[in-house]
Amino acid sequence: MEKTNIRAYSQQALTDILVQLGEKAFRAKQIWQWLWQKGVTRFDDMTNLSKGTRELLATHFILQTATLTHKQESSDGTTKLGFTLPDGNLIETVLIPGRDKATVCVSSQVGCKLKCSFCATGGLGFTRNLLPEEIYDQVVAVKRLAEERGMPLSNIVFMGMGEPLLNYENVLAAIEKITAEDGLAMSPYRLTLSTSGIIEGIKRLADDNVRFNLAISLHSAVNTTRDKIMPINKAYPLPKLAEAIKYFVDKTGTRPTFEYLLLKNVNDSLEDAKALAVFCRQFPVKINIIEYNEVDNAPYHHSPDANRDQFVRYLESKNIVVNVRRSKGKDIDAACGQLANKNSL
């Protein structure tokens, strides 16, 4: 009999299989807790199961995990974690420390197919989608590391490698495990999914009435500029993106966030700020201004502080909520847009 991945089953399906194998039905709940609450990586770690039950599990199932294989710590405390997947592929995840809590930046794909010109991950190309357990494992590993440092894991952001809405089913299955009471029981309101603007995915989130936060990687409110830096804009231009955002806001009542990466002489002028302010009139929104982090082979530069300050002042004069996000982890290529598996090269 070929072994199957035990984490691919629902609790009910696992119950049915165990009963067929001669186990008591309640064992499934115990095993489920080990898998999704405690995040064990070996059947032998399921210590409230008999040796016979653990041997039965090892005979019929495999417990596939994303294995932490390297770790780099920045001078500011940011830590980049590299995972080797069961098929040998590599992904990266980032622990971002706050004053007394931590955030994890999670990857959803091996590589990315969108080829945003400012992003190192886009240069890798696309290999495959991550499975729900491979996403979940990133959160568990960072949660443990943060707790070792005396910081609870407070927030989860899907802003790592890949486009989450091009891996919709697996991402939402992982979120269900992370937020469920019989999972990690983290609040969905502490979770943010970031997309470059997959319109069908945004509308599907609205129809599914998700409770987590949505961020849009906008980076320009000028179609011609966004075309150049984000090729996806040619398929999903700003007017269509705006329609999808309105649909999401109307159905969920949730105010999205726009991520806006300032690039010198590309999208950081006063005229760019004016275009962004006009675009934002269509829905309630807040804006995160992001500092550009240098990426190999990308033709962009950090926007001068004077440009950033002028940009922010103009938006604030239009009563738009603006936050300037300071980059962390730049010295280990862990900042926004820098994840590219350099440790594997």
Secondary structure, 3 states (H helix, E strand, C coil): CCCEEHHHCCHHHHHHHHHHCCCCCHHHHHHHHHHHCCCCCCHHHCCCCCHHHHHHHHHHEECCCCEEEEEEECCCCCEEEEEECCCCCEEEEEEEECCCCEEEECCCEEECCCCCCCCCHHHHCEEEECCHHHHHHHHHHHHHHHHHCCCCEEEEEECCCCCHHHHHHHHHHHHHHHHCCCCCCCCHHHEEEEECCCHHHHHHHHHCCCCCEEEEECCCCCHHHHHHHCHHHHCCCHHHHHHHHHHHHHHHCCCCEEEEEEECCCCCCHHHHHHHHHHHCCCCCEEEEEECCCCCCCCCCECCHHHHHHHHHHHHHCCCEEEEECCCCHHHCCCCCCCCCHHHC
